Amino acid sequence: MNKKTENADDSISVRALRASGNLDYAKELAAIENSEKAADIRGGKRSTSLVQRLIYGPQPDCSEMIPVCTSEQSHRHRQEIVAAAKACLSQGQAFTADGKLSNELRSAVNEYRVYGYTIPEEFGGAGSGYRELAELEEDIAANGLGGLAVEISGQLTIGAGGLMAYGSDEQKSLFLPLLAEGQLMAFALTEVKVGVNAKKVSTYVELDEANDCWRLFSVGDSNKLYITSATHGGLLAVVARLGKDSRELGLFIVRLPESDRQKGEDADFGFSCKPSGTEAFQTNINSRLSFDNFPIPSSQRLEADGLEVLFYSLAMGRCMLSAMSAGFQRLYASEAINYARQRDGVGGKVIKHELPQLSIGIILGGALQSRSLCHLSLSQNEQHINLSGLRDITKSAAAGSLSESLACAERVIGGRSLNEESPVSATRATAHAFNIVEGESDLIILGMVREITGSFVGRYMAGLLKVLDDINLDKQGQPVTEDKRILSLGLTSFAKFPVRSGKAFLKLFVSKDLWLLLGWIIKHAIMDILSLPKRLLPAAWRPRYANLPASLKPYAKYAEARLRDQKWTYLGLNVFYQLTLTQAQIPLLIFGKRIESLTAMLAVVYAGASSTEDIQAVAALQAELLKQKVKNHRVLRKLPAIEKLRHRLQHVSGFVGENRCTLTNSLEPQAIPHAWSEL
Ligand SMILES: Cc1cc2nc3c(=O)[nH]c(=O)nc-3n(C[C@H](O)[C@H](O)[C@H](O)COP(=O)(O)OP(=O)(O)OC[C@H]3O[C@@H](n4cnc5c(N)ncnc54)[C@H](O)[C@@H]3O)c2cc1C
């Protein structure tokens, strides 16, 4: 490690990775975090995020969590759009012969300017808000047209959303009316050899000054892959390096040719657009794109970092994914209820028995949870509150509950849920894809933990890290070899390296950062002790919960109290793992999932409170299910068990890594689709 590679703005996670010798990982994480921060600033999000305040205080006002209703007029408008789509479906016109969304369907809904739903009216759009769009997305997905919801969501979040925030006036007036008209726009980040490691994009552009354009190169394993809605003649926002060896990522709007082109035959560039072969989003277009010396007019570069635009747009993309998840789960619930009501099981109709009832309850609860988190995020967004943490929880919880509900629907409906024409079958692969797209769910939960704890760690834990950082450097300021690295101070380090550990301990003791941390601990311990009488008071007596129905009050109190406790859990994790925490993914994920369940509990409680009696019942059931999950996701108390699991896992991974696992090493794996070179 070279100290000069450090940046004062780097998060503690980045510095910890660097100090523990993971230089590449540290570099990638730093780049991603910087793009995320820049995207938040562009979105005008400066106030502290809700999740961070729920854990570290000050406690948010309850009114912040109560969803705001959309107008009756927008409700009627939505019903008309869904009716138009359903009419197309019932007339057999919604899909083409190869099962893709038809132009008839697109035209029918675009009578209501759906493809420009959130685009301002001055650019030909409907000028609606994202909350109205979320309700529309949910209803479209619930009515068996999930593919249409996916297409519109992409069009208006990573398509129009990025353009509206980062496009020049000229770019906006050129492209937004085309989008509102219904022309498809895709967003291309992923490549054959680049997936979650987004910063490693290898597609690049070169300036062609003679022709006042850029030339795009995305050949071989740099091809853009799995690009939803990318089609011949359509529009595409493509992320590319600004030069083959540059680290800077740019974003370009491209009009794709009407047909494939062979370089040298009829053009000085090559282009191809082929189906990617994915089973998910099967009614959508999904493509693999190749560009060779492809011209892009200079005016079509967005003056922004490609990743930053992606993160900016992803916030709304994740909310829409959650809205669609709510819709899919309503669809599953309706199918499961219909089947269970009619089908005779052992000893009477299936619906009469507790286990199918539980499955149906889980699906309904998942639908309400996805809807509630989506609208909570959107109303925070409208108030310009930072969505750090909440957008990730919203997405991860939506994808997780959808997978769970899919399994529940299959359990209730049995064999028929696997029939070709079953709506459950039609959405199965898409439901699974929701865990992968718009950020892999577990990885974004780890990112959420980093984000919401970032300012605490930066302020109060930096001293400890700095001391460890320093003892891992030799006299010349170079990193010590791996076998001499001390990643956490404790009995083991004292036994192995007594002199260096002793020095580190002394340094720590005289460091003002340690006293700052102790000050924080004392302050928060006193605050928690003072609030103890309030915590012991039953929820029904607390004025804070006066407006909640009796069945929901205890859950609001439980979720808020447990969220506040998480600051101690995270402190405990830091003390236990020290420099190794960033790589301790299992405990971090359990911790993140606990925060996810508690935040989801608050969202359903407040959404339920302002709803009808049936929704309140679903909210109370979901809150109870979440409470039981929270109890299973204890972190500090389970540390010995977690460490045993990690130890056992390392042992197995050793065999796997050396290809010595007899369960698999005699088997020949299939060739990986869209293979890449290892070079
Ligand atoms: C139906 C569909 C539509 C899509 N639409 C688009 C689109 O429109 N535009 C676009 O740009 N992309 C799109 N994608 C691509 C999608 O965003 C990627 O599939 C996703 O980013 C994951 O990349 P990958 O599949 O290459 O997985 P990989 O990058 O190969 O990762 C595989 C797995 O490795 C694990 N992993 C990797 N690194 C770590 C780590 N440090 N710690 C722990 N685990 C790790 C994760 O579990 C991850 O899921 C789409 C994909 C699908 C399936």
The ligand as a Tripos MOL2 file, in Angstrom:
@<TRIPOS>MOLECULE
LIG
   53    58     1     0     0
SMALL
NO_CHARGES

@<TRIPOS>ATOM
      1 C1        -33.3990  -10.1130  -17.3570 C.3       1 LIG1
      2 C2        -32.2310   -9.1920  -17.2000 C.ar      1 LIG1
      3 C3        -32.3130   -7.8830  -17.6300 C.ar      1 LIG1
      4 C4        -31.1960   -7.0450  -17.5250 C.ar      1 LIG1
      5 N1        -31.2630   -5.7500  -18.0310 N.ar      1 LIG1
      6 C5        -30.1270   -4.9860  -18.0530 C.ar      1 LIG1
      7 C6        -30.1160   -3.6990  -18.7010 C.ar      1 LIG1
      8 O1        -31.1330   -3.2440  -19.2300 O.2       1 LIG1
      9 N2        -28.9570   -2.9920  -18.7310 N.ar      1 LIG1
     10 C7        -27.8090   -3.4630  -18.1480 C.ar      1 LIG1
     11 O2        -26.7880   -2.7740  -18.2120 O.2       1 LIG1
     12 N3        -27.7820   -4.6810  -17.5330 N.ar      1 LIG1
     13 C8        -28.9030   -5.4540  -17.4820 C.ar      1 LIG1
     14 N4        -28.8880   -6.6880  -16.8780 N.ar      1 LIG1
     15 C9        -27.6480   -7.1770  -16.2920 C.3       1 LIG1
     16 C10       -27.6880   -7.2120  -14.7880 C.3       1 LIG1
     17 O3        -27.6090   -5.9190  -14.2820 O.3       1 LIG1
     18 C11       -26.5010   -8.1080  -14.3860 C.3       1 LIG1
     19 O4        -26.9100   -9.4370  -14.6390 O.3       1 LIG1
     20 C12       -26.1150   -7.9180  -12.9670 C.3       1 LIG1
     21 O5        -25.4550   -6.6970  -12.8060 O.3       1 LIG1
     22 C13       -25.2080   -9.0500  -12.4760 C.3       1 LIG1
     23 O6        -24.1570   -9.2580  -13.3540 O.3       1 LIG1
     24 P1        -23.7830  -10.7460  -13.7970 P.3       1 LIG1
     25 O7        -25.0440  -11.4270  -14.1350 O.co2     1 LIG1
     26 O8        -22.7370  -10.6360  -14.8350 O.co2     1 LIG1
     27 O9        -23.1990  -11.3850  -12.4840 O.3       1 LIG1
     28 P2        -21.6790  -11.4040  -12.0150 P.3       1 LIG1
     29 O10       -21.0630  -10.0640  -12.0840 O.co2     1 LIG1
     30 O11       -20.9790  -12.5050  -12.7340 O.co2     1 LIG1
     31 O12       -21.8400  -11.7950  -10.4890 O.3       1 LIG1
     32 C14       -22.3240  -13.0880  -10.0990 C.3       1 LIG1
     33 C15       -22.5380  -13.1000   -8.6090 C.3       1 LIG1
     34 O13       -21.3000  -13.0130   -7.9310 O.3       1 LIG1
     35 C16       -21.4960  -12.5300   -6.6500 C.3       1 LIG1
     36 N5        -20.4510  -11.5440   -6.3390 N.ar      1 LIG1
     37 C17       -19.6730  -10.8440   -7.1760 C.ar      1 LIG1
     38 N6        -18.8180  -10.0520   -6.5030 N.ar      1 LIG1
     39 C18       -19.0470  -10.2580   -5.2020 C.ar      1 LIG1
     40 C19       -18.5150   -9.7410   -3.9890 C.ar      1 LIG1
     41 N7        -17.5490   -8.8270   -3.9390 N.pl3     1 LIG1
     42 N8        -19.0340  -10.1870   -2.8380 N.ar      1 LIG1
     43 C20       -20.0130  -11.0870   -2.8070 C.ar      1 LIG1
     44 N9        -20.5630  -11.6070   -3.9170 N.ar      1 LIG1
     45 C21       -20.0900  -11.2050   -5.0930 C.ar      1 LIG1
     46 C22       -22.8980  -11.9470   -6.5930 C.3       1 LIG1
     47 O14       -23.7750  -12.7850   -5.9150 O.3       1 LIG1
     48 C23       -23.3040  -11.9150   -8.0350 C.3       1 LIG1
     49 O15       -24.6930  -12.0460   -8.1980 O.3       1 LIG1
     50 C24       -30.0090   -7.5270  -16.9560 C.ar      1 LIG1
     51 C25       -29.9360   -8.8600  -16.4970 C.ar      1 LIG1
     52 C26       -31.0270   -9.6810  -16.6140 C.ar      1 LIG1
     53 C27       -30.9040  -11.0980  -16.1340 C.3       1 LIG1
@<TRIPOS>BOND
     1     1     2 1
     2     2     3 ar
     3     2    52 ar
     4     3     4 ar
     5     4     5 ar
     6     4    50 ar
     7     5     6 ar
     8     6     7 ar
     9     6    13 1
    10     7     8 2
    11     7     9 ar
    12     9    10 ar
    13    10    11 2
    14    10    12 ar
    15    12    13 ar
    16    13    14 ar
    17    14    15 1
    18    14    50 ar
    19    15    16 1
    20    16    17 1
    21    16    18 1
    22    18    19 1
    23    18    20 1
    24    20    21 1
    25    20    22 1
    26    22    23 1
    27    23    24 1
    28    24    25 2
    29    24    26 1
    30    24    27 1
    31    27    28 1
    32    28    29 2
    33    28    30 1
    34    28    31 1
    35    31    32 1
    36    32    33 1
    37    33    34 1
    38    33    48 1
    39    34    35 1
    40    35    36 1
    41    35    46 1
    42    36    37 ar
    43    36    45 ar
    44    37    38 ar
    45    38    39 ar
    46    39    40 ar
    47    39    45 ar
    48    40    41 1
    49    40    42 ar
    50    42    43 ar
    51    43    44 ar
    52    44    45 ar
    53    46    47 1
    54    46    48 1
    55    48    49 1
    56    50    51 ar
    57    51    52 ar
    58    52    53 1
@<TRIPOS>SUBSTRUCTURE
     1 LIG1         1 GROUP 0 **** ****
